[in-house]
């Protein structure tokens, strides 16, 4: 029960009992995420959300980029309930580009980069090359390495049989988001979620961040089942295309 009397249940918490932070990720534990923000406090939590670039455009070289939605304490859309539900992503709206950019900051050792599409512009004999630009450091490098190891463990422990990539260590996390209803609250019934998987690899030397997002999946509402197989196929194709050797060759021999 939250301080304002709102009750949020997580059946997984009842099933698994006490959890480590890695297990919170493995089980997608809402209660575990709320515990974290309760320890952090409002200021530290929202400072982190904004530091990762949520709530404002990334600055990519395209017009019409959306801000997303992050309601901060004191704004009309914020309450103590949304503080705790924001912990596991509910009530925050992010664009796919914002999500990829934020997760890539973990892959980059804690550095948030400005995304771009145009690598270079050629005008006659003159060529202008786009240089990677660091926006800011969002977490320390040691923290990024620890979080990467946790996400690799999530992949190996929870998702290995569903969409693991044999021979490679990949850091990944699933997402299953409810779709807001025009009449308030969230849609219910089949095909009422946004299923996703996002991750980067190879974990020891990240080269790619991949997001697979499926709106209103028909066969399963869960990110693991709906988006996982496509996530695996994309990564397998990338590793093959770029000739990246496996770091776990023993898995290929099994």
MARNU-926756 format. One line per 5 residues: their letters; for each residue x, y, z of N, C-alpha, C. Coordinates in pm, 1 decimal. Last residue first. Layout:
a) X,Y,Z,X,Y,Z,X,Y,Z; ...
REM end
This chain:
xxxxx) 2708.8,-2701.6,-2827.6,2612.2,-2783.9,-2756.2,2499.8,-2829.3,-2848.2; 2864.2,-2528.5,-2959.3,2900.2,-2668.9,-2971.9,2800.6,-2760.3,-2906.2; 2783.7,-2281.1,-2889.3,2753.4,-2323.3,-3026.4,2780.6,-2471.3,-3045.7; 2887.3,-2253.7,-2636.3,2742.9,-2264.7,-2649.7,2703.7,-2314.5,-2788.0; 3157.0,-2217.3,-2678.9,3114.2,-2345.2,-2622.1,2964.2,-2365.2,-2633.5
xxxxx) 3195.4,-1955.6,-2758.1,3186.8,-2059.7,-2861.1,3140.1,-2194.6,-2807.9; 3129.3,-1680.7,-2668.9,3097.0,-1803.2,-2594.8,3085.1,-1918.3,-2694.3; 3174.1,-1482.5,-2838.4,3257.2,-1481.1,-2718.5,3232.8,-1603.1,-2632.1; 3184.4,-1510.9,-3195.8,3119.0,-1538.5,-3067.2,3218.8,-1533.3,-2952.0; 3285.6,-1232.1,-3402.4,3298.9,-1370.0,-3356.2,3230.5,-1390.4,-3221.8
xxxxx) 3125.9,-1048.6,-3641.1,3163.4,-1043.2,-3499.8,3169.6,-1186.6,-3445.0; 3058.8,-973.0,-3907.4,3166.7,-1066.1,-3878.6,3215.9,-1061.9,-3735.5; 2841.6,-828.5,-3976.3,2962.3,-753.6,-3940.0,3077.4,-842.9,-3895.6; 2654.1,-1030.7,-4029.5,2684.7,-930.7,-4130.8,2816.7,-859.2,-4103.1; 2640.3,-1170.8,-3784.5,2686.7,-1237.9,-3906.0,2732.8,-1136.0,-4009.5
xxxxx) 2539.4,-976.8,-3614.4,2666.8,-1041.4,-3581.9,2726.3,-1110.1,-3704.5; 2296.9,-920.5,-3748.6,2399.9,-818.0,-3732.5,2536.5,-879.3,-3703.6; 2156.0,-1164.6,-3726.9,2189.6,-1109.3,-3857.6,2299.8,-1005.5,-3850.2; 2128.7,-1183.4,-3450.1,2201.0,-1287.5,-3522.4,2244.1,-1237.9,-3659.5; 1970.7,-954.8,-3404.3,2106.6,-961.9,-3352.5,2188.5,-1069.1,-3423.0
xxxxx) 1733.1,-1029.4,-3536.8,1804.4,-906.9,-3575.7,1949.0,-915.0,-3528.7; 1658.0,-1260.9,-3398.3,1690.6,-1268.8,-3541.1,1769.4,-1146.7,-3586.7; 1604.8,-1158.9,-3139.6,1711.4,-1257.5,-3160.6,1753.1,-1261.7,-3307.6; 1386.6,-992.6,-3197.5,1508.1,-937.0,-3137.3,1625.9,-1031.4,-3161.5; 1197.4,-1177.7,-3277.2,1249.6,-1083.1,-3376.3,1379.1,-1019.3,-3326.8
xxxxx) 1153.0,-1311.3,-3026.1,1206.4,-1383.1,-3143.0,1263.9,-1290.4,-3250.0; 1052.4,-1089.2,-2853.6,1177.9,-1160.3,-2833.6,1233.2,-1232.0,-2955.9; 798.5,-988.1,-2887.3,909.3,-918.5,-2952.3,1041.2,-994.0,-2946.4; 624.9,-1177.9,-2762.2,585.1,-1109.8,-2885.4,704.2,-1050.5,-2960.8; 755.7,-1280.0,-2533.1,700.7,-1371.2,-2634.0,674.9,-1301.3,-2767.2
xxxxx) 848.8,-1048.4,-2395.4,933.5,-1166.5,-2412.9,885.8,-1252.9,-2528.2; 627.6,-875.3,-2382.7,743.9,-842.1,-2463.5,830.4,-961.9,-2494.0; 297.6,-1013.8,-2402.6,423.1,-992.6,-2331.2,539.4,-966.1,-2425.9; 60.8,-1088.4,-2515.7,75.4,-947.4,-2479.5,214.2,-913.4,-2427.0; 50.2,-1291.4,-2807.6,89.2,-1279.4,-2667.9,106.5,-1132.9,-2634.4
xxxxx) -77.3,-1258.2,-3056.6,-64.9,-1392.1,-2998.3,-28.3,-1389.3,-2851.2; -85.8,-979.8,-3122.7,-206.1,-1063.2,-3129.2,-193.6,-1194.3,-3052.1; 19.4,-662.0,-2996.3,50.8,-797.7,-3043.4,-70.2,-889.7,-3029.3; 13.1,-364.5,-3001.5,-104.5,-451.7,-2999.8,-73.3,-591.5,-3055.0; 324.2,-298.9,-3147.4,199.8,-242.4,-3095.0,86.4,-343.3,-3110.3
xxxxx) 641.3,-387.6,-3067.1,523.0,-436.5,-3139.0,398.0,-380.3,-3072.0; 976.7,-327.5,-3108.1,854.2,-277.1,-3045.8,735.4,-319.6,-3130.7; 1305.5,-375.9,-3045.7,1193.4,-433.9,-3119.5,1066.9,-397.8,-3042.9; 1611.3,-221.5,-3061.1,1478.4,-214.5,-3000.7,1378.3,-278.4,-3095.3; 1954.5,-254.5,-3010.4,1838.8,-297.8,-3089.7,1712.2,-285.0,-3005.9
xxxxx) 2271.4,-128.5,-3051.9,2154.5,-129.5,-2964.2,2033.6,-158.7,-3051.5; 2599.0,-254.3,-3115.1,2462.3,-226.6,-3160.6,2367.4,-219.3,-3041.9; 2838.8,-294.3,-2988.6,2840.7,-237.9,-3123.5,2702.2,-193.3,-3168.9; 3014.3,-335.5,-2683.1,2887.9,-309.0,-2753.1,2906.4,-239.5,-2887.7; 3186.5,-558.1,-2564.7,3229.0,-449.4,-2654.2,3109.7,-409.9,-2739.8
xxxxx) 3051.5,-730.1,-2398.2,3189.2,-695.5,-2362.7,3245.7,-583.1,-2449.0; 2803.4,-768.2,-2522.6,2809.3,-694.5,-2396.8,2950.4,-649.5,-2361.6; 2777.2,-697.8,-2873.7,2807.2,-790.3,-2764.6,2840.9,-714.3,-2636.7; 2472.3,-526.5,-2762.1,2569.2,-634.2,-2765.2,2672.8,-613.9,-2874.2; 2165.9,-438.5,-2596.3,2286.2,-405.7,-2672.4,2385.9,-520.2,-2662.1
xxxxx) 1803.1,-401.8,-2611.1,1928.8,-450.2,-2556.8,2045.3,-410.3,-2645.0; 1455.3,-443.8,-2562.8,1565.9,-357.0,-2600.8,1693.0,-410.4,-2537.6; 1136.1,-541.5,-2662.3,1263.5,-585.8,-2606.8,1368.8,-486.6,-2654.3; 778.8,-508.2,-2609.7,909.1,-465.9,-2659.3,1022.8,-543.9,-2594.5; 437.2,-437.9,-2670.4,538.5,-534.8,-2628.8,673.1,-496.7,-2688.6
xxxxx) 173.2,-273.6,-2557.3,287.4,-250.0,-2644.9,399.5,-338.6,-2592.6; -165.3,-406.8,-2541.8,-34.5,-371.8,-2487.1,61.6,-329.8,-2598.9; -397.5,-530.1,-2613.9,-407.6,-397.7,-2552.1,-275.5,-356.5,-2486.9; -476.6,-784.4,-2711.5,-412.1,-686.1,-2799.4,-423.2,-544.0,-2744.0; -765.0,-845.8,-2501.1,-652.6,-888.1,-2585.5,-601.1,-774.1,-2673.3
xxxxx) -839.3,-617.9,-2222.7,-868.7,-719.7,-2321.5,-747.3,-754.2,-2404.4; -827.9,-257.6,-2190.9,-828.8,-393.4,-2137.5,-860.4,-491.3,-2249.7; -657.0,56.2,-2163.3,-736.6,-40.3,-2237.4,-726.8,-177.4,-2172.0; -665.3,258.6,-1865.9,-595.0,184.5,-1969.1,-688.8,87.2,-2038.5; -782.4,588.1,-1783.6,-732.0,457.5,-1745.5,-659.1,391.5,-1861.0
xxxxx) -995.8,740.7,-2029.2,-929.4,738.3,-1899.8,-885.9,598.1,-1862.1; -1087.5,728.2,-2280.3,-1186.5,758.1,-2176.8,-1126.7,759.5,-2037.1; -873.2,647.2,-2433.5,-922.9,785.4,-2449.6,-1021.6,826.3,-2340.8; -635.4,458.6,-2242.5,-765.7,465.6,-2307.2,-810.2,610.8,-2320.5; -294.7,362.1,-2292.0,-395.8,450.2,-2231.9,-524.8,450.9,-2313.0
xxxxx) -178.1,34.8,-2281.1,-212.3,144.3,-2371.7,-319.9,231.4,-2306.8; 95.8,-99.6,-2090.4,-47.2,-84.4,-2115.3,-71.6,38.3,-2203.0; 389.8,-266.1,-2196.2,324.1,-142.1,-2155.1,175.4,-146.9,-2185.5; 646.8,-451.8,-2127.2,507.1,-475.9,-2162.6,427.3,-358.4,-2108.4; 981.0,-525.9,-2218.0,883.4,-428.7,-2171.0,744.3,-468.6,-2215.8
xxxxx) 1300.7,-677.3,-2132.7,1170.4,-672.7,-2199.5,1085.5,-559.3,-2143.7; 1646.0,-622.7,-2185.2,1530.1,-617.6,-2095.5,1403.2,-608.0,-2177.9; 1993.4,-721.6,-2212.0,1859.9,-691.9,-2264.5,1756.0,-688.4,-2154.2; 2309.3,-782.0,-2339.3,2237.6,-720.3,-2227.3,2100.2,-677.0,-2277.2; 2458.2,-1079.4,-2450.6,2379.8,-961.1,-2486.3,2307.6,-912.3,-2361.3
xxxxx) 2710.1,-1281.0,-2551.4,2656.0,-1217.1,-2431.8,2588.3,-1087.5,-2474.1; 2680.6,-1560.2,-2775.2,2703.8,-1418.1,-2750.3,2641.5,-1374.0,-2617.8; 2612.1,-1822.8,-2818.6,2748.1,-1783.2,-2849.0,2781.4,-1639.3,-2813.4; 2272.0,-1771.3,-2898.1,2379.2,-1866.0,-2865.0,2515.8,-1815.0,-2909.0; 2077.1,-1544.4,-2765.7,2157.9,-1554.3,-2887.4,2276.2,-1645.5,-2857.2
xxxxx) 1741.6,-1601.7,-2641.0,1885.4,-1588.1,-2623.4,1959.4,-1605.6,-2755.3; 1463.3,-1614.1,-2630.8,1527.0,-1540.7,-2740.3,1675.2,-1514.1,-2715.3; 1390.2,-1834.4,-2458.5,1293.4,-1767.2,-2545.7,1360.8,-1695.6,-2661.9; 1602.7,-1923.9,-2308.4,1529.0,-2022.2,-2388.3,1434.5,-1955.7,-2488.2; 1689.5,-1680.3,-2187.0,1778.8,-1761.2,-2269.7,1701.8,-1856.1,-2361.7
xxxxx) 1560.8,-1513.2,-2013.7,1518.3,-1511.0,-2153.5,1598.4,-1603.9,-2243.8; 1666.6,-1553.0,-1752.4,1521.8,-1545.9,-1775.2,1482.2,-1566.4,-1921.1; 1948.2,-1580.9,-1761.1,1866.5,-1653.2,-1663.8,1720.4,-1663.6,-1705.6; 2058.5,-1426.2,-1964.2,2101.5,-1565.1,-1948.8,2004.9,-1645.9,-1862.2; 1930.8,-1178.1,-1925.5,1919.7,-1247.5,-2053.7,1951.1,-1396.3,-2037.6
xxxxx) 2014.4,-1119.5,-1666.0,1871.4,-1128.7,-1696.7,1850.3,-1208.1,-1825.2; 2288.3,-1102.9,-1711.1,2236.8,-1209.4,-1625.2,2087.6,-1229.6,-1647.2; 2291.2,-872.1,-1862.4,2337.1,-996.8,-1923.7,2284.8,-1115.4,-1843.3; 2206.6,-695.1,-1665.4,2119.3,-718.9,-1780.6,2161.8,-842.5,-1859.0; 2428.3,-702.2,-1492.2,2295.4,-741.9,-1443.6,2202.9,-775.1,-1559.5
xxxxx) 2626.8,-599.4,-1657.2,2639.0,-736.6,-1607.0,2505.3,-788.1,-1556.1; 2523.9,-339.0,-1686.5,2539.0,-426.4,-1803.3,2546.9,-572.0,-1759.7; 2548.5,-246.4,-1425.4,2414.9,-261.9,-1482.2,2419.1,-351.1,-1605.8; 2829.1,-242.5,-1407.2,2751.9,-327.2,-1317.0,2611.5,-352.2,-1372.3; 2892.5,-56.1,-1604.5,2943.1,-193.2,-1615.3,2863.0,-288.5,-1526.9
xxxxx) 2767.8,171.1,-1498.9,2726.3,119.5,-1629.8,2770.9,-25.0,-1646.7; 2918.0,205.3,-1266.8,2774.6,176.5,-1256.2,2723.2,116.2,-1386.3; 3165.4,269.6,-1375.1,3152.4,147.7,-1294.2,3006.9,106.7,-1279.1; 3104.0,513.9,-1498.2,3140.3,398.4,-1580.0,3127.4,268.0,-1502.1; 2811.1,680.4,-1366.3,2952.8,650.7,-1367.1,2981.6,524.0,-1447.4
xxxxx) 2562.1,834.0,-1578.4,2601.4,748.7,-1466.7,2750.9,723.6,-1476.7; 2568.1,1041.4,-1764.9,2446.1,1019.9,-1687.7,2468.7,928.4,-1567.3; 2743.6,1300.9,-1913.3,2756.2,1173.8,-1842.3,2633.3,1156.8,-1753.2; 2615.9,1440.4,-2220.6,2656.1,1448.8,-2080.4,2679.0,1307.5,-2027.1; 2652.3,1431.0,-2502.2,2561.3,1527.7,-2441.1,2600.3,1550.1,-2294.9
xxxxx) 2902.2,1393.2,-2737.7,2858.8,1356.1,-2603.1,2770.2,1466.8,-2547.6; 2880.2,1318.6,-3074.0,2877.2,1427.4,-2975.9,2823.3,1376.4,-2842.4; 3059.0,1214.6,-3363.1,2981.6,1179.2,-3242.9,2992.8,1288.3,-3137.2; 3042.3,1422.3,-3652.8,3123.8,1367.3,-3544.7,3034.1,1330.4,-3425.9; 2980.6,1401.0,-3992.8,2919.8,1417.8,-3860.7,3006.4,1348.8,-3755.5
xxxxx) 3166.6,1562.5,-4239.5,3144.2,1438.5,-4166.6,3086.4,1470.0,-4028.9; 3144.7,1700.9,-4549.5,3124.6,1732.0,-4407.6,3085.5,1604.2,-4334.9; 3343.6,1755.0,-4825.1,3269.9,1654.4,-4748.7,3264.3,1696.5,-4602.4; 3381.4,1896.2,-5146.6,3380.1,1918.6,-5001.9,3292.6,1813.3,-4933.4; 3357.4,1882.6,-5412.9,3482.3,1831.9,-5355.2,3487.4,1846.4,-5203.5
xxxxx) 3016.0,1848.4,-5399.6,3129.4,1865.9,-5489.8,3253.8,1803.0,-5430.3; 2937.2,1765.7,-5103.8,2898.6,1877.2,-5190.1,3017.3,1908.8,-5279.9; 2816.5,1527.8,-4886.1,2914.2,1553.2,-4992.4,2859.3,1660.1,-5087.2; 2790.5,1461.4,-4549.6,2728.9,1535.0,-4660.0,2838.0,1567.3,-4761.3; 2752.8,1171.2,-4338.3,2831.8,1275.3,-4403.3,2753.5,1338.3,-4517.5
xxxxx) 2552.1,1051.5,-4181.2,2693.7,1030.7,-4147.9,2782.4,1138.1,-4211.6; 2248.5,1128.4,-4053.4,2336.0,1159.4,-4166.8,2481.5,1147.3,-4123.4; 2137.5,1073.3,-3801.3,2111.5,984.0,-3914.8,2212.8,1003.9,-4026.8; 2222.2,1070.6,-3450.5,2215.7,1135.6,-3581.5,2192.9,1029.7,-3689.0; 2201.4,1140.8,-3094.6,2184.9,1054.6,-3212.2,2183.4,1134.7,-3341.9
xxxxx) 2438.6,1224.6,-2860.4,2333.9,1283.0,-2945.4,2319.6,1196.5,-3070.7; 2482.4,1006.5,-2575.7,2526.4,1062.4,-2703.7,2408.3,1125.9,-2777.1; 2575.0,974.0,-2244.9,2460.4,994.6,-2333.5,2509.1,1065.8,-2458.9; 2781.3,741.9,-2089.1,2777.6,866.4,-2165.8,2656.2,869.6,-2258.3; 2811.1,497.3,-1966.8,2747.5,604.1,-1891.2,2736.9,736.3,-1962.7
xxxxx) 2919.6,318.9,-2145.8,2991.1,343.7,-2021.6,2937.6,460.7,-1942.0; 2752.2,273.4,-2354.8,2865.1,363.5,-2377.8,2940.7,397.4,-2249.8; 2541.8,127.5,-2252.9,2639.1,57.0,-2337.0,2765.5,139.3,-2356.5; 2408.6,339.8,-2132.5,2463.3,232.6,-2048.4,2569.9,156.6,-2126.0; 2334.2,478.2,-2359.0,2421.8,544.2,-2262.7,2483.0,442.5,-2166.8
xxxxx) 2153.1,311.3,-2479.5,2287.0,318.8,-2538.3,2384.8,390.3,-2445.9; 1929.6,373.3,-2333.4,1991.6,243.4,-2311.4,2132.8,241.1,-2369.4; 1881.8,632.3,-2443.3,1905.8,613.6,-2300.4,1975.9,481.4,-2271.9; 1839.3,580.6,-2715.9,1947.1,669.7,-2674.9,1983.1,649.0,-2528.4; 1612.9,415.6,-2706.4,1737.9,363.9,-2762.4,1856.3,448.9,-2716.5
xxxxx) 1430.3,601.4,-2596.2,1461.7,476.7,-2526.9,1593.4,418.7,-2576.0; 1419.0,802.2,-2789.7,1463.2,834.4,-2654.6,1506.6,708.7,-2579.5; 1313.5,648.0,-2999.7,1446.5,706.1,-3012.4,1502.4,745.4,-2875.3; 1055.1,583.1,-2908.8,1154.0,476.5,-2931.3,1296.6,530.3,-2939.1; 964.2,819.6,-2650.2,969.6,779.1,-2789.8,1068.6,663.3,-2804.4
xxxxx) 769.3,768.1,-2353.4,896.3,796.5,-2420.3,887.6,752.8,-2565.4; 575.4,856.8,-2081.2,572.2,822.4,-2224.0,704.0,863.2,-2287.8; 479.7,742.5,-1769.0,584.1,811.8,-1843.4,576.8,764.5,-1987.9; 289.7,578.2,-1665.4,267.9,721.2,-1651.6,377.1,805.5,-1714.0; 512.8,322.6,-1570.1,374.5,360.8,-1597.2,356.9,510.4,-1572.2
xxxxx) 773.8,259.8,-1495.4,747.6,309.2,-1630.1,606.9,353.6,-1657.9; 821.7,197.7,-1237.0,826.1,86.6,-1332.5,774.0,128.4,-1469.5; 804.9,453.3,-1126.2,922.0,369.5,-1096.9,935.3,255.0,-1194.7; 557.7,557.5,-1171.3,665.9,597.7,-1262.5,788.5,510.2,-1244.6; 429.6,467.5,-945.4,407.0,393.8,-1070.0,507.9,433.9,-1177.9
xxxxx) 526.3,655.8,-758.2,558.5,513.5,-742.8,533.7,433.6,-870.7; 431.1,895.8,-869.6,571.2,881.6,-833.4,609.9,734.6,-824.8; 159.0,855.5,-884.6,235.8,849.1,-1008.8,385.2,841.0,-981.5; 97.4,886.8,-609.7,74.4,758.4,-676.9,157.8,748.7,-803.6; 149.7,1151.6,-567.6,234.7,1054.5,-499.4,218.2,915.4,-560.5
xxxxx) 121.9,1303.6,-893.9,72.9,1277.7,-758.6,168.1,1178.3,-693.7; 93.4,1518.4,-1180.4,173.3,1439.3,-1087.2,102.1,1420.1,-954.0; -19.4,1692.4,-1358.4,-34.6,1549.8,-1384.2,37.2,1459.6,-1286.6; 49.6,1952.8,-1274.3,-89.2,1906.5,-1259.3,-105.5,1755.1,-1277.4; 364.1,1943.0,-1086.2,287.4,1964.7,-1208.9,147.0,1907.1,-1192.4
xxxxx) 484.3,1861.2,-851.7,432.5,1996.8,-858.0,352.8,2026.8,-982.2; 718.3,1645.2,-1002.4,649.2,1688.3,-880.5,609.7,1835.5,-888.0; 656.0,1605.0,-1359.3,743.4,1623.6,-1244.3,663.7,1665.5,-1121.5; 581.9,1386.9,-1610.5,520.6,1480.5,-1516.7,606.0,1486.8,-1390.6; 685.5,1342.2,-1921.6,735.4,1318.5,-1786.3,674.8,1425.1,-1696.5
xxxxx) 647.3,1235.5,-2244.3,573.6,1289.6,-2128.8,642.2,1246.7,-1999.6; 789.7,1347.8,-2561.3,749.6,1246.3,-2464.7,677.7,1312.4,-2348.0; 855.1,1538.8,-2751.7,917.7,1547.6,-2620.0,899.0,1421.8,-2536.4; 926.6,1450.2,-3095.9,835.4,1464.4,-2982.5,911.7,1466.8,-2849.9; 1046.6,1623.1,-3383.2,1068.4,1523.9,-3278.1,980.6,1554.6,-3157.1
xxxxx) 1036.9,1774.6,-3621.9,914.4,1726.2,-3559.9,932.4,1624.0,-3451.3; 1317.3,1676.0,-3833.5,1219.0,1771.2,-3781.0,1106.6,1699.2,-3706.5; 1642.0,1547.2,-3748.2,1511.9,1527.5,-3812.2,1413.6,1628.1,-3754.2; 1892.2,1489.5,-3608.1,1880.7,1571.8,-3728.5,1756.6,1535.5,-3810.7; 1810.1,1492.8,-3255.2,1847.7,1425.2,-3378.4,1821.0,1515.8,-3498.8
xxxxx) 1745.5,1581.4,-3004.6,1823.6,1670.2,-3090.0,1872.3,1604.0,-3217.3; 1577.1,1453.4,-2833.4,1716.9,1410.8,-2831.5,1806.6,1504.7,-2911.3; 1333.8,1647.1,-2646.7,1387.3,1588.8,-2770.1,1535.0,1552.8,-2756.2; 1231.1,1535.2,-2315.8,1268.7,1640.6,-2410.2,1331.1,1575.7,-2533.5; 1164.7,1318.2,-2160.0,1089.8,1441.2,-2140.4,1130.7,1555.5,-2229.5
xxxxx) 1485.2,1171.1,-2097.8,1340.3,1158.1,-2112.7,1272.4,1292.1,-2085.4; 1758.9,1181.9,-2054.1,1704.6,1243.5,-2174.8,1555.7,1228.6,-2194.6; 1883.2,1107.9,-1824.8,1885.9,1011.2,-1934.2,1816.5,1062.5,-2059.5; 1811.1,1321.6,-1665.2,1950.4,1310.0,-1707.4,1964.1,1211.8,-1823.6; 1545.6,1269.9,-1603.9,1577.4,1379.0,-1695.5,1720.5,1369.1,-1748.1
xxxxx) 1582.1,1051.8,-1428.6,1495.5,1038.6,-1546.8,1530.5,1145.9,-1650.2; 1744.4,1169.5,-1228.4,1795.5,1061.2,-1312.4,1715.3,1043.5,-1439.6; 1567.3,1353.4,-1119.8,1693.3,1401.9,-1176.2,1752.3,1296.4,-1269.8; 1378.5,1176.1,-1023.9,1345.1,1255.0,-1142.9,1468.2,1322.6,-1202.5; 1531.1,1060.8,-807.2,1467.8,979.1,-911.9,1443.5,1060.8,-1037.7
xxxxx) 1609.0,1275.7,-648.2,1711.3,1192.5,-711.7,1652.3,1110.8,-825.9; 1351.1,1375.1,-569.3,1447.3,1456.7,-641.6,1549.7,1371.4,-715.5; 1218.0,1157.2,-433.8,1164.7,1218.3,-555.4,1270.4,1293.0,-634.6; 1414.7,870.8,-328.1,1345.7,997.2,-306.6,1310.5,1063.0,-439.1; 1541.0,620.8,-305.8,1605.1,733.2,-373.9,1545.4,867.1,-334.0
xxxxx) 1361.2,455.3,-174.3,1492.1,478.0,-113.9,1561.0,600.3,-175.2; 1155.1,464.4,-356.9,1127.7,505.7,-220.0,1257.2,535.4,-146.3; 1273.5,353.4,-578.1,1245.1,497.4,-580.4,1211.3,549.6,-441.8; 1297.2,83.6,-481.9,1414.3,161.0,-521.1,1384.9,310.8,-517.2; 1033.8,4.8,-442.5,1124.9,6.6,-328.9,1246.3,94.4,-359.1
xxxxx) 944.4,4.5,-704.4,891.3,104.4,-611.2,978.5,115.6,-486.9; 1081.9,-217.6,-800.2,1110.6,-85.7,-856.7,1060.3,24.5,-764.4; 958.0,-420.9,-649.6,1101.2,-395.7,-634.8,1140.0,-258.9,-687.6; 700.5,-404.1,-752.2,722.0,-373.8,-611.2,869.7,-344.7,-585.4; 739.0,-490.9,-1013.9,693.8,-354.3,-988.2,722.9,-312.0,-844.8
xxxxx) 974.5,-690.2,-1151.8,901.8,-669.6,-1026.7,866.9,-522.6,-1006.3; 1079.2,-861.3,-1352.2,1002.2,-739.9,-1385.9,913.5,-699.7,-1267.9; 1250.6,-1058.5,-1281.5,1108.5,-1085.7,-1258.9,1019.4,-970.2,-1302.8; 1498.2,-945.7,-1346.5,1460.5,-1075.6,-1402.2,1310.6,-1099.5,-1393.4; 1496.6,-713.1,-1188.3,1496.0,-703.4,-1334.2,1450.3,-834.2,-1397.4
xxxxx) 1499.2,-833.2,-938.5,1392.9,-737.6,-968.8,1381.2,-719.8,-1120.2; 1737.5,-972.4,-954.8,1612.1,-1048.9,-962.1,1492.1,-957.8,-985.7; 1910.9,-758.3,-917.9,1912.9,-832.1,-1044.5,1785.4,-912.7,-1061.5; 1847.6,-690.0,-658.0,1815.2,-595.6,-763.8,1821.5,-661.8,-901.7; 1693.3,-978.9,-497.6,1805.6,-890.0,-522.8,1765.7,-793.3,-633.7
xxxxx) 1391.2,-1021.6,-305.3,1464.4,-1025.3,-432.4,1588.7,-938.3,-424.8; 1157.3,-1215.9,-114.0,1265.8,-1116.4,-120.4,1350.3,-1135.3,-246.4; 907.6,-1372.3,-326.5,956.0,-1326.2,-197.9,1065.9,-1223.2,-212.2; 787.5,-1487.1,-552.4,932.6,-1495.6,-538.2,983.9,-1451.8,-401.7; 508.0,-1451.6,-531.5,562.6,-1581.8,-570.5,709.8,-1594.8,-535.7
xxxxx) 466.0,-1190.8,-463.4,413.3,-1292.7,-374.3,475.2,-1427.9,-404.4; 580.3,-1074.3,-687.6,640.5,-1049.6,-557.1,592.7,-1153.4,-456.9; 406.9,-1151.1,-889.1,541.3,-1207.4,-888.0,607.8,-1187.8,-752.8; 183.6,-996.2,-845.3,175.8,-1138.5,-814.5,312.9,-1202.9,-808.2; 161.0,-699.2,-705.8,247.9,-766.0,-801.3,250.3,-913.8,-764.1
xxxxx) -55.4,-423.0,-659.1,-16.3,-560.5,-632.6,73.2,-613.0,-743.6; -105.7,-131.1,-496.1,-56.5,-186.1,-621.9,-2.1,-325.0,-592.0; -328.3,95.3,-354.6,-268.7,-37.8,-345.7,-229.3,-86.7,-484.8; -322.9,409.8,-198.7,-336.7,333.0,-321.8,-265.0,198.5,-308.0; -259.8,558.8,26.2,-365.1,458.5,36.8,-386.3,375.1,-87.0
xxxx) -42.2,718.0,10.6,-172.2,783.9,-4.9,-288.0,684.7,-3.4; 175.6,540.1,36.7,145.1,633.9,144.6,8.4,701.6,133.1; 57.6,217.9,-90.6,134.0,341.0,-100.3,91.9,437.5,10.6; 85.3,-119.3,0.0,0.0,0.0,0.0,88.1,123.3,0.0
REM end
